[in-house]
Structure formats: C-alpha cells, structure tokens
C-alpha cells in the first residue's frame, strides 16, 4: 500500500519543541493546507480516495485513527504524535475516525481543491482501481 509514516524533524527546546516540514520531508510541493478540529468522537471524516492528490496527515493535537484501503488490503493507523505524519499517495481510500477530545489533524496536500480528483463512493473506487490495473 502506498503509505508511509514520516518522521517530522524537530528542534528540541526546553521552552517547547518545533516541528519543521520543509521540501525534503515530503515528496511534493505543498499547494494546500487545511486542518480538521472540533470533530465529535463519533464522527467519521474522509470516506474518499484521490486520483492524483498526495497528502500528509499530521496529528497536531490528540489522536485519531486512519483506515486505509487499496481494494484488497485494509490497515488502521493511529496518529497521536505531532512529529509523525502519514503520507498517503493517490489511489488509496481513507477514512478518519475515533477522534480524541481536542484532536487536530493538519493536512498538507500536493494540489488545490479539485472535486474531479475525488472518488467519493467505495464501489466506484473499487471499479476505478480494477480499471487501472
């Protein structure tokens, strides 16, 4: 599966650490940054795949689970450390759930918002993956 846990370089300081994401940390130029917050613990986010977009998910605060599917395999990764991000390449279905109180998920994306890049129905996703092979 085209995912990778990315170690985010940090500057350790007694007054508080600094996480640094520069061009050599992720394999794409950042075109969009957004974040999820105040997500109820029972809510689910994501529920889609991208045809071209790559993303890095970073848990700035709290924790949440990311369920990843590629049409055959499924894994769940818990993100709970702000110095570890999850790089998700295109063609991977993702769902986010189990948000802790105060969780914040920052997303760095390789492109701007483009509705045509989304696959929002899982059956359509499976067909898309099958047709790509």
Buried (B, 14 or more C-beta within 10 A) or exposed (E): BEBEEBEBEEEEEEEEEEBEBEEEBBEBEBEBEEEBEEBEEEEBBBBBBBEEBBBBBBBBBBBBBBBBBBBEEEEEBEBBBBBBBBBBBBBBBBBBBBBBEEBBBBBBBBBEEEEEBBBEEBEEBBEBBEEEE
